[in-house]
Amino acid sequence: MIGIAAASGFTGFAIAAVLFMASWVFLTPAYVGILAVADPQGRAAAFGMTTQYGGLALGPALAALVNSDGRYLGSIVAGFILATAAAACMIYADLKSRPAAAQ
């Protein structure tokens, strides 16, 4: 995402966009597989895909609200904050799901 935001000119933007989409294509099956192993009933994988497509639907509208001045810094900052919050939630969930140490 930083590469897309920092790209100058069409060529730089195109390269950054292709790299972003390639990583998306290869990482999505990996994280859905992790979710499938973690939740054999499939609820986590279904929820993960639902939130992904919900973000794709709502993201541009929310970015338009954040970028009211025509600059993209607001989207970059908001994306960083949301990604950090998501990582914190995943770390918390991982720590809560681990069995207690034997005493």
GUVEXKOL-560297 format. One record per residue (C-alpha): x, y, z; residue in one letter. Coordinates in steps of 0.05 Angstrom, whole numbers, padded with zeros to 5 digits, always signed. Example, Ala and Ser with C-alpha at 12.3 -4.5 7.8 and 13.67 -1.06 7.14 Angstrom:
2
+00246-00090+00156A/+00273-00021+00143S/
This chain:
103
+00000+00000+00000M/+00057+00047+00015I/+00086+00032-00054G/+00020+00051-00086I/+00015+00115-00046A/+00088+00134-00059A/+00088+00115-00133A/+00104+00171-00180S/+00075+00165-00249G/+00034+00111-00282F/+00090+00059-00287T/+00106+00062-00213G/+00033+00058-00194F/+00021+00000-00242A/+00080-00040-00214I/+00058-00027-00142A/-00015-00046-00158A/+00006-00111-00192V/+00050-00130-00133L/-00006-00115-00085F/-00057-00157-00123M/-00007-00214-00131A/+00005-00216-00056S/-00071-00214-00045W/-00082-00272-00091V/-00030-00315-00058F/-00041-00295+00015L/-00117-00302+00017T/-00116-00378+00009P/-00062-00382+00062A/-00101-00344+00115Y/-00166-00380+00098V/-00129-00446+00107G/-00104-00423+00175I/-00175-00403+00194L/-00201-00471+00170A/-00151-00508+00214V/-00167-00463+00274A/-00242-00471+00267D/-00264-00538+00237P/-00337-00515+00234Q/-00316-00463+00182G/-00347-00402+00217R/-00281-00364+00222A/-00265-00375+00149A/-00334-00352+00128A/-00330-00291+00173F/-00261-00275+00147G/-00284-00275+00075M/-00347-00235+00094T/-00306-00181+00128T/-00258-00179+00069Q/-00314-00166+00019Y/-00348-00118+00067G/-00283-00079+00070G/-00279-00079-00006L/-00350-00051-00009A/-00344+00001+00047L/-00271+00020+00040G/-00276+00068-00019P/-00335+00104+00013A/-00299+00112+00079L/-00235+00133+00043A/-00274+00187+00007A/-00296+00215+00074L/-00226+00214+00102V/-00196+00245+00039N/-00241+00306+00037S/-00182+00352+00021D/-00161+00312-00041G/-00098+00283-00008R/-00086+00210+00010Y/-00050+00218+00076L/-00116+00209+00114G/-00127+00141+00082S/-00056+00119+00096I/-00060+00139+00169V/-00129+00108+00178A/-00106+00044+00143G/-00045+00040+00188F/-00087+00050+00251I/-00139-00002+00229L/-00085-00052+00210A/-00050-00042+00277T/-00117-00052+00313A/-00130-00115+00273A/-00061-00143+00289A/-00072-00127+00363A/-00139-00165+00361C/-00106-00225+00328M/-00050-00226+00379I/-00100-00221+00436Y/-00143-00277+00407A/-00081-00321+00398D/-00059-00309+00470L/-00129-00324+00496K/-00135-00388+00456S/-00071-00419+00482R/-00079-00469+00538P/-00057-00448+00607A/+00012-00470+00627A/+00014-00530+00673A/+00029-00510+00744Q/
